[in-house]
Amino acid sequence: MKKILFALMIVCLSISVYAYNETDYNRAKKGDKNLRGADLEQANLAGADLTNADLTMANLTDANLSNSNLAGADLISANMKRTDLTRANLTGADLTSARLFGTNLTGADLTCSKLYKTHIKDAHCEKAIFKEANMHHSRITDTNFSNADFTNAYLSEILLLSCVFDRGNMRDSVICSSHLIMNASNASLDGVQFINVILEGNYEEAIFTESSFTASMFENADLKNTGFLFASLLGADLSNKGITNFNNSIFGLTKMPDGSTFSGTGNEYKGSRKPTETSQKN
């Protein structure tokens, strides 16, 4: 009986304690580009070169891909739950329908990446770069984008809930048909085109220089010391009762909802905060 138990112990010890598939892991380590459906759960691929790799439907749960090169990689429908992508290169990567739950993208570069129907939740995206990224029909919740860069990004039909965008940069990006609920205090939102967008949350000391708000509205928003310099609020709706600190917002040669041009503080503005028929036609 003791011999049988000893033999069983030897067998158990010989079984890999890793969650990933060893064949898939070894292929990834060697730089194999065909990793479609690979099981790399808990794999340590820090610093790996996976340029242009096909990781469609791959399981990257709890994998360490920090400082890795995933430029041009296909990550379509990949499971990236709690994946560590700190400072990873994801330029031009396709993350269509990928699931990024608890994913760490701190300092990662996603320039020109594609995030179509991507679901991001409880992720860390501090100092991440999303320049010229295409985010369409994505759902993003409870994610930290502090100091992230969305310059020239295109965000369409996205739902952004309970996200932090403190000191983030969205210069010259386009956001349309979306609902944003976020903390964007001190954010740089210069030149952003908001088209049919609902903006909720904290925009204290955010800057909207030369931004436009076509058919958009602020709802339950804090506009304390928010700057609308050379911006166009023509056709926008600022009449929601949930808006706080409008009197402390700052305007400089701003086209207002009623079509007038105004400079001063919200407290000094006596025109309509709601678009008129004339301004909507313009």
Sine and cosine of phi, psi and omega as CSV:
sin_phi,cos_phi,sin_psi,cos_psi,sin_omega,cos_omega
0.00,0.00,-0.67,0.74,0.01,-1.00
-0.89,0.45,-0.59,0.81,0.01,-1.00
-0.91,0.41,-0.62,0.79,0.00,-1.00
-0.92,0.40,-0.70,0.71,0.02,-1.00
-0.89,0.46,-0.64,0.77,0.02,-1.00
-0.89,0.45,-0.67,0.75,0.01,-1.00
-0.90,0.44,-0.63,0.78,0.03,-1.00
-0.91,0.42,-0.61,0.79,0.04,-1.00
-0.89,0.45,-0.66,0.75,0.01,-1.00
-0.89,0.45,-0.67,0.75,0.01,-1.00
-0.89,0.45,-0.71,0.70,-0.01,-1.00
-0.88,0.47,-0.65,0.76,-0.01,-1.00
-0.93,0.37,-0.45,0.89,-0.02,-1.00
-0.98,0.20,-0.27,0.96,0.00,-1.00
-0.97,0.23,0.71,-0.70,-0.03,-1.00
-0.86,0.51,0.71,-0.71,0.01,-1.00
-1.00,0.06,-0.09,1.00,-0.03,-1.00
-0.99,0.11,0.51,-0.86,-0.03,-1.00
-0.99,0.15,-0.40,0.92,-0.07,-1.00
-0.97,0.23,0.27,-0.96,0.10,-1.00
-0.99,0.11,0.85,-0.53,-0.11,-0.99
-0.88,0.47,-0.59,0.81,0.02,-1.00
-0.89,0.45,-0.71,0.70,0.03,-1.00
-0.90,0.44,-0.65,0.76,-0.01,-1.00
-0.88,0.47,-0.72,0.69,-0.02,-1.00
-0.91,0.42,-0.59,0.81,0.04,-1.00
-0.91,0.42,-0.67,0.74,0.01,-1.00
-0.90,0.43,-0.66,0.75,0.00,-1.00
-0.89,0.45,-0.53,0.85,-0.01,-1.00
-0.99,0.10,-0.08,1.00,0.03,-1.00
1.00,0.03,0.32,0.95,0.05,-1.00
-0.88,0.48,0.76,-0.65,-0.04,-1.00
-1.00,0.07,-0.34,0.94,-0.01,-1.00
-1.00,-0.07,1.00,-0.02,-0.03,-1.00
-0.85,-0.53,0.48,0.88,0.00,-1.00
-0.86,0.51,0.81,-0.59,0.02,-1.00
0.95,0.32,0.22,0.98,-0.04,-1.00
-0.91,0.42,0.59,-0.81,0.06,-1.00
-0.98,-0.18,0.98,-0.21,-0.05,-1.00
-0.87,-0.50,0.51,0.86,0.01,-1.00
-0.86,0.51,0.78,-0.63,0.02,-1.00
0.91,0.41,0.21,0.98,0.00,-1.00
-0.95,0.31,0.61,-0.79,0.07,-1.00
-0.99,-0.12,0.99,-0.17,-0.01,-1.00
-0.87,-0.50,0.53,0.85,0.01,-1.00
-0.85,0.53,0.78,-0.63,0.04,-1.00
0.97,0.23,0.13,0.99,-0.04,-1.00
-0.94,0.35,0.51,-0.86,0.07,-1.00
-0.99,-0.14,0.98,-0.20,0.00,-1.00
-0.88,-0.48,0.58,0.81,0.01,-1.00
-0.84,0.55,0.78,-0.63,0.04,-1.00
0.86,0.50,0.35,0.94,0.02,-1.00
-0.95,0.31,0.54,-0.84,0.07,-1.00
-1.00,-0.10,0.98,-0.20,0.00,-1.00
-0.93,-0.37,0.48,0.88,0.02,-1.00
-0.83,0.56,0.78,-0.63,0.02,-1.00
0.86,0.51,0.37,0.93,0.04,-1.00
-0.96,0.27,0.47,-0.88,0.07,-1.00
-0.99,-0.17,0.96,-0.30,-0.02,-1.00
-0.91,-0.41,0.42,0.91,-0.01,-1.00
-0.84,0.54,0.80,-0.60,0.05,-1.00
0.86,0.50,0.29,0.96,0.02,-1.00
-0.98,0.21,0.47,-0.88,0.05,-1.00
-0.97,-0.22,0.97,-0.26,0.02,-1.00
-0.87,-0.49,0.45,0.89,0.01,-1.00
-0.89,0.46,0.63,-0.77,0.01,-1.00
0.87,0.50,0.29,0.96,0.01,-1.00
-0.99,0.11,0.30,-0.95,0.03,-1.00
-0.95,-0.32,0.96,-0.28,-0.01,-1.00
-0.89,-0.45,0.46,0.89,-0.01,-1.00
-0.86,0.51,0.79,-0.62,0.04,-1.00
0.96,0.29,0.15,0.99,-0.05,-1.00
-0.96,0.27,0.51,-0.86,0.11,-0.99
-1.00,-0.09,0.92,-0.39,0.01,-1.00
-0.88,-0.48,0.54,0.84,-0.05,-1.00
-0.88,0.47,0.80,-0.60,0.02,-1.00
0.85,0.53,0.39,0.92,0.03,-1.00
-0.96,0.28,0.56,-0.83,0.09,-1.00
-1.00,-0.05,0.95,-0.30,-0.08,-1.00
-0.90,-0.45,0.64,0.77,-0.01,-1.00
-0.93,0.38,0.86,-0.51,0.02,-1.00
0.86,0.51,0.39,0.92,0.06,-1.00
-0.94,0.34,0.69,-0.73,0.03,-1.00
-1.00,-0.04,0.96,-0.29,0.01,-1.00
-0.89,-0.45,0.50,0.87,0.00,-1.00
-0.83,0.56,0.82,-0.57,0.03,-1.00
0.85,0.53,0.39,0.92,0.04,-1.00
-0.97,0.25,0.46,-0.89,0.06,-1.00
-0.99,-0.12,0.95,-0.31,-0.01,-1.00
-0.87,-0.48,0.45,0.89,-0.02,-1.00
-0.88,0.47,0.77,-0.63,0.03,-1.00
0.95,0.32,0.16,0.99,-0.01,-1.00
-0.97,0.25,0.47,-0.88,0.01,-1.00
-0.95,-0.30,0.94,-0.33,-0.01,-1.00
-0.94,-0.33,0.53,0.85,0.01,-1.00
-0.83,0.56,0.79,-0.61,0.05,-1.00
0.86,0.50,0.26,0.97,0.06,-1.00
-0.96,0.29,0.45,-0.90,0.01,-1.00
-0.93,-0.37,0.93,-0.38,-0.03,-1.00
-0.92,-0.39,0.99,0.17,-0.01,-1.00
-0.98,-0.19,0.90,-0.44,-0.02,-1.00
0.94,0.33,0.28,0.96,-0.04,-1.00
-0.96,0.29,0.60,-0.80,0.02,-1.00
-0.97,-0.25,0.96,-0.29,0.02,-1.00
-0.92,-0.38,0.41,0.91,-0.02,-1.00
-0.84,0.55,0.85,-0.52,0.04,-1.00
0.96,0.30,0.12,0.99,-0.01,-1.00
-0.97,0.26,0.45,-0.89,0.00,-1.00
-0.94,-0.33,0.94,-0.33,0.01,-1.00
-0.92,-0.39,0.53,0.85,0.02,-1.00
-0.83,0.56,0.75,-0.66,0.02,-1.00
0.87,0.49,0.36,0.93,0.04,-1.00
-0.98,0.18,0.28,-0.96,-0.01,-1.00
-0.91,-0.42,0.86,-0.50,0.01,-1.00
-0.82,-0.57,0.97,0.26,-0.03,-1.00
-0.99,-0.13,0.85,-0.53,-0.06,-1.00
0.84,0.55,0.50,0.87,0.04,-1.00
-0.99,0.16,0.65,-0.76,0.01,-1.00
-0.94,-0.34,0.92,-0.40,-0.01,-1.00
-0.91,-0.42,0.82,-0.57,-0.05,-1.00
-0.60,-0.80,0.70,-0.71,0.04,-1.00
0.80,0.60,0.56,0.83,-0.05,-1.00
-1.00,-0.07,0.33,-0.94,0.08,-1.00
-0.94,-0.35,0.93,-0.38,-0.02,-1.00
-0.84,-0.55,0.46,0.89,0.00,-1.00
-0.87,0.50,0.75,-0.67,0.04,-1.00
0.88,0.48,0.27,0.96,0.07,-1.00
-0.96,0.28,0.44,-0.90,-0.03,-1.00
-0.93,-0.38,0.87,-0.50,0.01,-1.00
-0.87,-0.49,0.52,0.85,-0.03,-1.00
-0.85,0.53,0.77,-0.64,0.04,-1.00
0.84,0.54,0.37,0.93,0.07,-1.00
-0.96,0.28,0.47,-0.88,0.02,-1.00
-0.93,-0.37,0.95,-0.31,-0.03,-1.00
-0.91,-0.42,0.96,-0.28,-0.06,-1.00
-0.82,-0.58,0.76,-0.64,0.08,-1.00
0.86,0.52,0.52,0.85,0.00,-1.00
-1.00,-0.05,0.44,-0.90,0.07,-1.00
-0.90,-0.44,0.87,-0.50,-0.08,-1.00
-0.80,-0.61,0.88,-0.48,-0.06,-1.00
-0.75,-0.67,0.57,-0.82,0.14,-0.99
0.76,0.65,0.68,0.73,-0.06,-1.00
-0.89,-0.45,0.58,-0.81,-0.03,-1.00
-0.99,-0.16,0.91,-0.40,0.03,-1.00
-0.94,-0.35,0.45,0.89,-0.02,-1.00
-0.83,0.56,0.75,-0.66,0.02,-1.00
0.87,0.49,0.31,0.95,0.07,-1.00
-0.98,0.21,0.39,-0.92,-0.07,-1.00
-0.88,-0.48,0.91,-0.41,0.01,-1.00
-0.92,-0.38,0.48,0.88,-0.03,-1.00
-0.81,0.59,0.79,-0.61,0.03,-1.00
0.86,0.50,0.36,0.93,0.05,-1.00
-0.98,0.21,0.38,-0.93,0.03,-1.00
-0.87,-0.49,0.90,-0.43,-0.03,-1.00
-0.88,-0.48,0.91,-0.42,-0.07,-1.00
-0.78,-0.63,0.74,-0.68,0.05,-1.00
0.80,0.60,0.70,0.71,0.03,-1.00
-0.97,-0.22,0.43,-0.90,0.10,-0.99
-0.90,-0.44,0.92,-0.40,-0.07,-1.00
-0.90,-0.44,0.96,-0.28,-0.11,-0.99
-0.89,-0.46,0.73,-0.69,0.13,-0.99
0.79,0.62,0.70,0.71,0.01,-1.00
-0.96,-0.27,0.46,-0.89,0.02,-1.00
-0.97,-0.25,0.79,-0.61,-0.01,-1.00
-0.78,-0.62,0.53,0.85,-0.06,-1.00
-0.86,0.51,0.83,-0.55,0.02,-1.00
0.87,0.50,0.40,0.92,0.07,-1.00
-0.98,0.22,0.23,-0.97,-0.03,-1.00
-0.80,-0.60,0.87,-0.49,0.02,-1.00
-0.86,-0.52,0.49,0.87,-0.09,-1.00
-0.78,0.63,0.79,-0.61,0.10,-0.99
0.87,0.49,0.38,0.92,0.08,-1.00
-1.00,0.08,0.24,-0.97,0.03,-1.00
-0.87,-0.50,0.81,-0.59,0.02,-1.00
-0.81,-0.59,0.86,-0.50,-0.04,-1.00
-0.70,-0.71,0.51,-0.86,0.06,-1.00
0.75,0.67,0.75,0.66,-0.08,-1.00
-0.75,-0.66,0.30,-0.95,0.06,-1.00
-0.84,-0.54,0.89,-0.46,-0.05,-1.00
-0.92,-0.39,0.84,-0.54,0.12,-0.99
-0.82,-0.57,0.97,-0.24,-0.12,-0.99
-0.42,-0.91,0.25,-0.97,0.14,-0.99
-0.99,-0.12,0.98,-0.20,-0.04,-1.00
-0.91,-0.40,0.55,0.83,0.00,-1.00
-0.88,0.47,0.67,-0.74,0.01,-1.00
0.90,0.44,0.24,0.97,-0.02,-1.00
-0.97,0.23,0.50,-0.87,0.09,-1.00
-0.99,-0.14,0.95,-0.31,-0.05,-1.00
-0.88,-0.47,0.61,0.79,-0.05,-1.00
-0.93,0.36,0.72,-0.69,0.12,-0.99
0.95,0.32,0.19,0.98,-0.01,-1.00
-0.97,0.26,0.67,-0.74,0.09,-1.00
-0.99,-0.17,0.94,-0.34,0.07,-1.00
-0.99,-0.13,0.88,-0.47,-0.02,-1.00
-0.84,-0.55,0.92,-0.40,-0.01,-1.00
0.83,0.56,0.80,0.60,-0.06,-1.00
-0.87,-0.50,0.63,-0.78,0.14,-0.99
-0.98,-0.22,0.82,-0.57,-0.02,-1.00
-0.92,-0.39,0.90,-0.43,0.07,-1.00
-0.87,-0.50,0.40,-0.92,0.12,-0.99
0.90,-0.43,-0.42,-0.91,-0.09,-1.00
-0.97,-0.23,0.92,-0.40,0.03,-1.00
-0.89,-0.46,0.47,0.88,-0.03,-1.00
-0.86,0.51,0.82,-0.57,0.03,-1.00
0.88,0.47,0.29,0.96,0.14,-0.99
-0.95,0.30,0.45,-0.89,-0.03,-1.00
-0.89,-0.46,0.83,-0.56,-0.01,-1.00
-0.91,-0.42,0.72,0.69,-0.02,-1.00
-0.89,0.46,0.81,-0.59,0.04,-1.00
0.86,0.51,0.41,0.91,0.07,-1.00
-1.00,0.05,0.36,-0.93,0.04,-1.00
-0.79,-0.62,0.48,-0.88,-0.13,-0.99
-0.75,-0.66,0.83,0.56,-0.04,-1.00
-0.88,0.48,0.84,-0.55,0.05,-1.00
0.78,0.62,0.54,0.84,-0.02,-1.00
-0.93,-0.38,0.24,-0.97,-0.01,-1.00
-0.52,-0.86,0.54,-0.84,0.14,-0.99
-1.00,-0.07,0.72,-0.70,-0.05,-1.00
-0.66,-0.75,0.80,-0.59,-0.02,-1.00
0.78,0.63,0.73,0.68,-0.08,-1.00
-0.90,-0.43,0.60,-0.80,0.08,-1.00
-0.99,-0.11,0.91,-0.42,-0.06,-1.00
-0.94,-0.34,0.50,0.87,-0.01,-1.00
-0.90,0.44,0.86,-0.51,0.02,-1.00
0.85,0.53,0.37,0.93,0.07,-1.00
-0.95,0.31,0.72,-0.70,-0.06,-1.00
-0.97,-0.22,0.84,-0.54,0.07,-1.00
-0.91,-0.41,0.97,0.22,-0.10,-1.00
-0.99,-0.12,0.83,-0.55,-0.04,-1.00
0.83,0.55,0.42,0.91,-0.03,-1.00
-1.00,-0.01,0.25,-0.97,0.07,-1.00
-0.88,-0.48,0.92,-0.38,0.09,-1.00
-0.97,-0.23,0.29,0.96,-0.01,-1.00
-0.88,0.48,0.86,-0.50,-0.01,-1.00
1.00,0.07,-0.05,1.00,0.03,-1.00
-1.00,0.09,0.31,-0.95,-0.01,-1.00
-0.89,-0.46,0.90,-0.43,0.02,-1.00
-0.91,-0.42,0.36,0.93,-0.13,-0.99
-1.00,-0.07,-0.08,1.00,-0.05,-1.00
-0.86,0.51,0.73,-0.68,-0.03,-1.00
-0.91,0.41,-0.32,0.95,-0.01,-1.00
-0.98,0.20,-0.12,0.99,0.03,-1.00
-0.96,0.29,0.77,-0.64,0.02,-1.00
-0.91,-0.42,0.48,-0.88,0.07,-1.00
0.88,0.47,0.47,0.89,0.08,-1.00
-0.86,0.50,-0.59,0.81,-0.02,-1.00
-0.89,0.47,-0.35,0.94,-0.03,-1.00
-0.99,-0.14,-0.02,1.00,0.03,-1.00
-0.97,0.26,0.37,-0.93,-0.14,-0.99
-0.86,-0.50,0.74,-0.68,-0.03,-1.00
-0.82,-0.57,0.66,-0.75,0.04,-1.00
-0.66,-0.75,0.95,-0.32,-0.07,-1.00
0.76,0.65,0.71,0.70,-0.06,-1.00
-1.00,-0.08,0.72,-0.69,0.10,-1.00
-0.98,0.19,0.90,-0.44,-0.12,-0.99
-1.00,0.03,0.21,-0.98,-0.04,-1.00
-0.82,0.58,-0.52,0.85,-0.04,-1.00
-1.00,0.05,0.05,1.00,0.03,-1.00
0.99,-0.13,-0.17,0.99,0.01,-1.00
-0.99,0.17,0.33,-0.94,0.09,-1.00
-0.96,-0.27,0.76,-0.65,-0.16,-0.99
-0.69,-0.73,0.61,-0.79,0.15,-0.99
-0.76,-0.65,0.73,-0.68,-0.02,-1.00
0.60,-0.80,-0.32,-0.95,0.02,-1.00
-0.99,-0.16,0.30,-0.95,0.02,-1.00
-0.85,0.53,-0.52,0.85,0.00,-1.00
-0.90,0.43,-0.47,0.88,-0.04,-1.00
-1.00,0.02,-0.22,0.98,-0.05,-1.00
-0.98,0.20,0.83,-0.56,-0.05,-1.00
-0.93,-0.36,-0.01,1.00,-0.02,-1.00
-0.99,0.16,-0.09,-1.00,-0.02,-1.00
-0.97,0.23,0.68,-0.73,0.07,-1.00
-1.00,-0.06,0.11,0.99,-0.01,-1.00
-0.87,-0.50,0.62,-0.79,0.00,-1.00
-0.90,0.44,0.65,-0.76,0.05,-1.00
-0.99,-0.11,0.19,-0.98,0.01,-1.00
-0.87,0.50,-0.62,0.78,0.00,-1.00
-0.91,0.41,-0.71,0.71,-0.03,-1.00
-0.92,0.39,-0.55,0.83,0.01,-1.00
-0.93,0.38,-0.57,0.82,0.04,-1.00
-0.94,0.35,-0.56,0.83,0.03,-1.00
-0.94,0.33,0.00,0.00,0.00,0.00
